[in-house]
């Protein structure tokens, strides 16, 4: 046989219409007897036999060398025949098309899954290629495929963010449990272990769900990438390009369904929280744990908070000579809130679980704005005399150093070790931690005055936006580099005073003259009115939000009552 082939290869004067592609590369001129669809090469008898020797080649389809040709030019007239294998019937090629369902399949698929379809709507792809194939449709499919890949990647990133938030929540809850356990000492050891177990179990269950979702998303992305790659490779083969296009459309439809499901499920963020029970001291030995481990499914920023309940907290302290005039407040721990009482010149610490004033500190100046630097220190903006007062809040509150200013200090906030201070009028001042003035903010991008009666300040959780309240002009928004973005003016919001964030993309704004609190998202879209005058609000002045407990705290001017609203 070898001698025969050798002799045949030496007969250079003999010509064939089709020569073996593989042998031609080894300088042998052998007559091709078949064309391999998958390999896209012509084969002599020996090369055909070789296909049966190797498992990956065994199922390839062969055509007669002249099939589909009107020319003897074998390089320019390669057959256009699908090469994609059927996922159900691996020995078959996807060479059939059902027009009714707009699906490709092998002949077995058509005989089983499409047997009820009209005969006139079942076509052989190679036979009807000129009618079926449209390059622009395939290109459009590929664009949709690539867009879907971007969406899937974004969803995967969202799942990663959820995992990070969940891990942070776990770490924070664990820290709370440890601190509470230190107070109860050895008698709480067994109960603390039980609570830790609840947190870990809740975390594992949530982590498992999110990881399963992420795995599904990542697998889908691999399928889409594979489909995209096939479309790119098949561009020179119209039949294969058509098949790949239809397969890609199928993947897109499946992905759209999965994306819809995942996006619907993604409308909630999940947190784990721990609520200490201060009454535990009396009956701790008979309890199962040291607190309530809760899994909180939170709504996204596009949802309006609903009022569940409200409570009044008496903020009158010993030796208060006047009615309280609380201008500012800030949350320093899960159940500890600091408020500034301007007329009594005090900073007061409120235990929100027992709803009592636990201690206070008198100052030399009239305190207004207050902001937490760390768990050990806060800063207070003082009206008169004008200064920024640093206060240690470890054990008993103790004033430490101060920064004197040439202007009234009203609202105050901190970002990247820079202090942002309003002057009640038209300026926002930016200082470093040592009191050096870095810059002032007063005009918009066109040089127009932004403020008239500037009030409190808050930064978004990420720090990429700053919101400044102005009693006349509304809520003024800046980007993370202090560049002016937009101003919110709302007929339902009059006399803006306090502002705070929920840490989930929402901003709460107090309307002093409209006696309400209005919710906006960080892009300035109004979500709705959360608390109204009929809910007990009168001249709300400052706000603070407890994210773990969904509690909104509101101080009211000339009032000995702090409002605590539980939200859903």
Phi, psi and omega in degrees: 000315179299319180296319180299315180295322180296318180295320182294324180290337180277350183276070186296339181283345181274135180240153178232154176293323181224131180247156180294124183295315182295315181292328180298328179288345177253022178065027173252137178249096181242147182289130175279136180251340180214164174242126179272120184294314184291316181284340184058043179223159173271144185232137168280181183296321181295318179291329174295316179298326181298330179299330181281345182279331185247127184304315181298337183262351192296329185265010184293151181264141180242144175240155172297146187300331182266358185296127177081009184255145169238003182220152178273002180281099187286341181278333184258353186234044179296142181296145174256104186217135181301145178243353183290132179276146177288133181287338178271319182238088193295340179278352185251156179259147177282083185241012179238154182223129175259114182289328182297314182263357181055049182227148172259156179192177176272177182296326179292320177302316181295324182287333183256307186275340184237026184292338179271355181284146180304139183300327182286356179250009175252123186232151168277126183301312180298323183289326185249023187301316182297330179277321186279322191278132175222114185300319183296324177296317179294322178294321177296319177299319180295322177296317177296323179298316180292323176296320179295324178297321178297317180295319180295320178297320179295320179295322177298319177297324177297320178294323177296322178294320177299318179298318180295317178297320180296319179294320178294319178296319178299314182297319181294317180295319178300322180293319178298318180298318182296318181294317180293325179295324180299326179291318183278347176058214193297328184295339182265000186303310182297318180293323179296320178298321179296318179293321177300319180298320178298317180297314182296318179296316178297318180297315182297318180297315180292318179299318179300315180297315183292319179295323177297316178299316181295321179298317178299316180296316181293321177296320178298321180296322178297317179299317180294319177298320179296317179295321179296317180296320179295321178298320180295318184287334187267011187296336180271353179243102187298321180296312179294323178298321178295314180297314180297324179296315180292321177296321178296319178298322177298316179296323180297315179298316179296320181292321178300319178296316180293321179296319179297317179296312183293321181293321177298316179291336184279359180288357178235139170263153184242134178230157170246129180229162181227125181250109178296146178245104184288348175277000181299331185306323187283331187222031187300325187293338180264006183261157180281320182221181181260007179176181181261116173271120185237142170257114185255118174269111185262145175282155180288173185296346182277358183261141178278130175295145177248141180282123179263313184201162176219150179221153177255132177245124179284120183253014177286132180242171181301138175068018173291118182278338185230167171299141182299143175228075186282112182266335184215161176204155174205144179274128181250333175217177182307318183237026180231128181233136174256138175232153175256130178249100189299308187290329177269359178053052182226150164253125186244141177257126182248129171271108186284345177279323177263351178057049180224158172277117183269327174196169180210166177222126177279142179241163178281342183245171177273110183280141177233279180281153179213142184214140181273125175272316180206184178287354182245350187209144175231165173239144184235130175272123186251136187282310183204121353299157185282114175195169174247115186257127174268135183229125173282135182245015175283132183054245176275144180291136183221122174295139179245251182266167178219158176242116178280143180231166180265006184224164174299140174250121186243275176274153181211144177207162181231141175207129178051043179062023172247138180262127177253122187229131175264157184248014180078347185243263189235004185237144169244119184259144177238119181243158167274179187291346178264359178096006177283130180286121181268318182189166173236151179235123181215336184243160173275190184293339180260007178088006180277146179295132181269330189239154175233310174224083187287144185232239188274165185229148170210147174256149173295163184301322180279346182082006182274355177219148175236134180242129183236125178276141176226126186299332181259322190262351179102214182254120184256131185246139177233159175276184184293349178252020177069021176273135181295135179248300183197168176234134178262120173239129189222131180296338180273357185231112182234136178069060183299133177235270185280149175221144174205164180248153176267000181077007182233019178100007179247150175239128173262136182231129180270128174260104184296315183275335178268356176053051181206173173234126183247142182255131175232158169271173187289351176266003176095001180282132179284128177266320177152177178275124183270312182233136183244174180298322179292350175270010176102008181274137174213114180055058178295139187239320179221157186227150170209145186235131175264104185293324182292330183247002182053047180245131177253123179257133183228122172271147180236136185295141179054052181213139176272010185243132171258129180271131175242115182251125174269126185247157175243000000 
